[in-house]
Amino acid sequence: MSTEETSRFVRLRVELVLEVQDEDEVTKAALRRLAADPELPESERAHAESAVTEDTAEALAYLVDPFDLVSEVPGVELQQASWSSEQVEYDPDSPEWDLDEDDGADDEEDGIG
């Protein structure tokens, strides 16, 4: 594919599994971030505070920002991002958690693998 035919846009897929070792610290950090957000309307602040207090996965969603992941990468500008979090049962030895398994078809299309 020539340079003229190649899209400038790249979809970067990232899946993380985090072990939460201190739920209270995660919740406190999310509440601090919410309190420091001057653009968050008060009507939404109460709902957000309730969500991060009740659910550690929600607290992590407020703390992990895709913009932060790419903001220092030279030559790129984030166009769109979405992310979610959920509590899961995790067994690193289970074939279900083989992250490369789902990527096989995409890799072949991209000329990788």
GROMACS elastic network, one bead per residue, 0.5 to 0.9 nm:
[ bonds ]
;  ai    aj funct       b0    kb
    1     4     6  0.81387   500
    1     5     6  0.60890   500
    1     6     6  0.65372   500
    2     5     6  0.53249   500
    2     6     6  0.64306   500
    3     6     6  0.52162   500
    3     7     6  0.83188   500
    4     7     6  0.80037   500
    6     9     6  0.87225   500
    7    10     6  0.76146   500
    9    79     6  0.87174   500
   15    99     6  0.82764   500
   17    88     6  0.87654   500
   17    90     6  0.81614   500
   20    23     6  0.62445   500
   20    26     6  0.79363   500
   20    56     6  0.83787   500
   21    25     6  0.87925   500
   21    26     6  0.89489   500
   22    25     6  0.54916   500
   22    26     6  0.65864   500
   22    27     6  0.88604   500
   23    26     6  0.51569   500
   23    27     6  0.61559   500
   23    28     6  0.85972   500
   23    56     6  0.62893   500
   24    27     6  0.50816   500
   24    28     6  0.60567   500
   24    29     6  0.85485   500
   24    53     6  0.88396   500
   24    56     6  0.85320   500
   25    28     6  0.50775   500
   25    29     6  0.60880   500
   25    30     6  0.85973   500
   26    29     6  0.51892   500
   26    30     6  0.62627   500
   26    31     6  0.86864   500
   26    52     6  0.89219   500
   26    56     6  0.69624   500
   26    59     6  0.64978   500
   26    60     6  0.69228   500
   26    63     6  0.83592   500
   27    30     6  0.51544   500
   27    31     6  0.61906   500
   27    32     6  0.86419   500
   27    52     6  0.61430   500
   27    53     6  0.59651   500
   27    54     6  0.87646   500
   27    55     6  0.83641   500
   27    56     6  0.64810   500
   27    58     6  0.89476   500
   27    59     6  0.56641   500
   27    60     6  0.80652   500
   28    31     6  0.50753   500
   28    32     6  0.61604   500
   28    33     6  0.86693   500
   28    52     6  0.89241   500
   28    53     6  0.84022   500
   28    59     6  0.86944   500
   29    32     6  0.50760   500
   29    33     6  0.62762   500
   29    34     6  0.86888   500
   29    59     6  0.80877   500
   29    63     6  0.75326   500
   30    33     6  0.50925   500
   30    34     6  0.62006   500
   30    35     6  0.86030   500
   30    49     6  0.82602   500
   30    52     6  0.67246   500
   30    53     6  0.86208   500
   30    58     6  0.88460   500
   30    59     6  0.53431   500
   30    60     6  0.72132   500
   30    61     6  0.87335   500
   30    62     6  0.60722   500
   30    63     6  0.59041   500
   31    34     6  0.50464   500
   31    35     6  0.60882   500
   31    36     6  0.85897   500
   31    48     6  0.87102   500
   31    49     6  0.63563   500
   31    52     6  0.72640   500
   31    53     6  0.79789   500
   31    59     6  0.80207   500
   31    62     6  0.89702   500
   32    35     6  0.50749   500
   32    36     6  0.61829   500
   32    37     6  0.87759   500
   33    36     6  0.51379   500
   33    37     6  0.63516   500
   33    62     6  0.77853   500
   33    63     6  0.74413   500
   34    37     6  0.52812   500
   34    38     6  0.85573   500
   34    40     6  0.76597   500
   34    45     6  0.71192   500
   34    48     6  0.77145   500
   34    49     6  0.73079   500
   34    62     6  0.80453   500
   35    38     6  0.77721   500
   35    40     6  0.87480   500
   35    45     6  0.81691   500
   35    49     6  0.89425   500
   37    40     6  0.57150   500
   38    41     6  0.79197   500
   40    43     6  0.83447   500
   40    44     6  0.66174   500
   40    45     6  0.62408   500
   41    44     6  0.54087   500
   41    45     6  0.61325   500
   42    46     6  0.66280   500
   42    47     6  0.89706   500
   43    46     6  0.61976   500
   43    47     6  0.72605   500
   44    47     6  0.52816   500
   44    48     6  0.61158   500
   44    49     6  0.85894   500
   45    48     6  0.50760   500
   45    49     6  0.60016   500
   45    50     6  0.85008   500
   46    49     6  0.51543   500
   46    50     6  0.61777   500
   46    51     6  0.86404   500
   47    50     6  0.51732   500
   47    51     6  0.62179   500
   47    52     6  0.88254   500
   48    51     6  0.50317   500
   48    52     6  0.62287   500
   48    53     6  0.84929   500
   48    58     6  0.87543   500
   48    59     6  0.89565   500
   48    62     6  0.89029   500
   49    52     6  0.53706   500
   49    53     6  0.60786   500
   49    54     6  0.86093   500
   49    59     6  0.88436   500
   50    53     6  0.51767   500
   50    54     6  0.61574   500
   50    55     6  0.85963   500
   51    54     6  0.53192   500
   51    55     6  0.60407   500
   51    56     6  0.86315   500
   51    58     6  0.62758   500
   51    59     6  0.74389   500
   52    55     6  0.53388   500
   52    56     6  0.62219   500
   52    57     6  0.76984   500
   52    58     6  0.51134   500
   52    60     6  0.80369   500
   52    61     6  0.86941   500
   52    62     6  0.78887   500
   53    56     6  0.71491   500
   53    58     6  0.83179   500
   53    59     6  0.72278   500
   54    58     6  0.81210   500
   54    59     6  0.86096   500
   55    58     6  0.52959   500
   55    59     6  0.64857   500
   55    60     6  0.89074   500
   55    87     6  0.89684   500
   56    60     6  0.62710   500
   56    61     6  0.86610   500
   56    86     6  0.86688   500
   56    87     6  0.81234   500
   57    60     6  0.51251   500
   57    61     6  0.63228   500
   57    62     6  0.89108   500
   57    84     6  0.85232   500
   57    85     6  0.53727   500
   57    86     6  0.53022   500
   57    87     6  0.60755   500
   58    62     6  0.65372   500
   58    63     6  0.88436   500
   58    84     6  0.82566   500
   58    85     6  0.65997   500
   58    86     6  0.76718   500
   59    62     6  0.52857   500
   59    63     6  0.64807   500
   59    64     6  0.89028   500
   60    64     6  0.59754   500
   60    85     6  0.71933   500
   61    64     6  0.55031   500
   61    65     6  0.74677   500
   61    83     6  0.74920   500
   61    84     6  0.62856   500
   61    85     6  0.59198   500
   62    65     6  0.71142   500
   64    67     6  0.89100   500
   64    68     6  0.77660   500
   64    69     6  0.84748   500
   64    83     6  0.89404   500
   65    68     6  0.53829   500
   65    69     6  0.68478   500
   65    83     6  0.84256   500
   66    69     6  0.50613   500
   66    70     6  0.67599   500
   66    71     6  0.85004   500
   66    78     6  0.84889   500
   66    81     6  0.65953   500
   66    82     6  0.78885   500
   66    83     6  0.78531   500
   67    70     6  0.54782   500
   67    71     6  0.55400   500
   67    78     6  0.66832   500
   67    81     6  0.79349   500
   68    71     6  0.53105   500
   68    72     6  0.77308   500
   69    72     6  0.75835   500
   69    73     6  0.83184   500
   70    73     6  0.52486   500
   70    74     6  0.86352   500
   70    76     6  0.77591   500
   70    77     6  0.78976   500
   70    78     6  0.72051   500
   71    74     6  0.81119   500
   71    76     6  0.80946   500
   71    77     6  0.75047   500
   71    78     6  0.76959   500
   72    76     6  0.87758   500
   73    76     6  0.62698   500
   73    77     6  0.84251   500
   74    77     6  0.85597   500
   78    81     6  0.74600   500
   90    93     6  0.89325   500
   90    94     6  0.83316   500
   90    97     6  0.77825   500
   91    94     6  0.54395   500
   91    95     6  0.88278   500
   91    96     6  0.84182   500
   91    97     6  0.71881   500
   92    95     6  0.80932   500
   92    96     6  0.86035   500
   92    97     6  0.61615   500
   92    98     6  0.80804   500
   93    96     6  0.84878   500
   93    97     6  0.74242   500
   93    98     6  0.84506   500
   94    97     6  0.57109   500
   94    98     6  0.74030   500
   95    98     6  0.53000   500
   95    99     6  0.89366   500
   95   101     6  0.85881   500
   96    99     6  0.81853   500
   96   101     6  0.86142   500
   97   100     6  0.88007   500
   97   101     6  0.85040   500
   98   101     6  0.55456   500
   98   102     6  0.79247   500
   99   102     6  0.63833   500
   99   103     6  0.73362   500
  100   103     6  0.52184   500
  100   104     6  0.66258   500
  101   104     6  0.59240   500
  101   105     6  0.88691   500
  102   105     6  0.72965   500
  102   106     6  0.81411   500
  103   106     6  0.53548   500
  103   107     6  0.59885   500
  103   108     6  0.87508   500
  104   107     6  0.51641   500
  104   108     6  0.64195   500
  104   109     6  0.88705   500
  104   112     6  0.88099   500
  104   113     6  0.76862   500
  105   108     6  0.53268   500
  105   109     6  0.64857   500
  105   110     6  0.88036   500
  106   109     6  0.51397   500
  106   110     6  0.62135   500
  106   111     6  0.86616   500
  106   112     6  0.83216   500
  107   110     6  0.50621   500
  107   111     6  0.61389   500
  107   113     6  0.59407   500
  108   111     6  0.50869   500
  108   112     6  0.54433   500
  108   113     6  0.58774   500
  109   112     6  0.74376   500
  110   113     6  0.86523   500
